[in-house]
């Protein structure tokens, strides 16, 4: 029986899954992209998925060579013929499941067998589309797949779980767990990894999510995540799928935002001076982004050093996808936007592995503090609330006065300002052009001494 212990999923991962689901739902409600954009994105994601999925299994074709094989059908003479065949087969299998995902039919064993048959092709030794009749060993894994006679029962159990939970479970969780369980069963003699990753994306597409391309460079992390999932801890593999899907969703958002922004500019300026205006605005955005990244770097370095030296607690750092130019503009105009998480720092107990506290830095302007006409973009300190299962601004916590740091922002003179809680006067004060190293050090001192009690 497939069970998911969600207590092993960190608060910030749960929050990211909820945020991504909300953002994708909102995106779909706003309508589809134009047909040309959809076709270009499909071709791009198809190439990316096949390049990385084949590469995880050892395929040596470069991204450019993979594109040539898929678009032109050529054979790369300098590489093994098997590498070219694998890519061609994956292209056919991708097209099959992509079209199948548009249909309103449940996922079945028969569909998985058809996908496998397309993945491995006509090799008579691989028994394409049929479950294995021999025992197998997964190289580099401690897990032993079930015996051949158990495979049909395990696959039926997987299909039952998948379809029973299809409308209830978060799509990322559903896809990540189903993908792992199929790889764990290892139902075929060969091609299990490639087929399982296609199943992963089959589920995501049917749920209206972008696909996930687990990169060939992430192979060690991917195998470690699958190994942890073998033990019942799905956190790492769910996190990888969430990151991959969110990354491609960001591309969809960027395409729509660019289209909308260009349309708005065209209406407002009649196509005059658009490029020069955009260059100037983007230059200002890049300067802001570089200065914000300096803050991020200071906190990352402190987190890594503490993790190496602390014994009772561990500290981990997570960096969210970069803020886009369009998001920056919305933050200046409205004070809020989607995808505004910057980075988070998680403290956990080394012995129990339980999360103790999670802090999040995100961009948000409180109009009660800054007014409606002030275009600053503050980087606020938030903390995860276990009761509401969400990140809240620090002032919402009863122990908030134990931590001095509140936010960073650049004022209209382009000076860095840090807002801090003054314990002696019991009010928030501002400091201009602070020493970043010192601010980060005081933050970690406060957390370790006053929150964790180290």
TAQUIGI-V917277 format. One record per helix or strand. SS is the DSSP state (a for helix, b for strand). FROM is the first residue (numbers start at 1). TO is the last residue. If there is no record, write none. Layout:
BEGIN
SS|FROM|TO ; SS|FROM|TO
END
This chain:
BEGIN
a|6|8 ; a|11|29 ; a|35|56 ; a|63|72 ; a|81|101 ; a|109|120 ; a|124|126 ; a|148|164 ; a|171|185 ; a|192|206 ; a|216|230 ; a|235|269 ; a|274|309 ; b|313|319 ; a|325|334 ; b|341|349 ; b|355|363 ; a|367|370 ; b|379|385 ; b|390|393 ; a|394|396 ; a|400|402 ; b|405|410 ; b|416|422 ; b|427|432 ; a|436|451
END
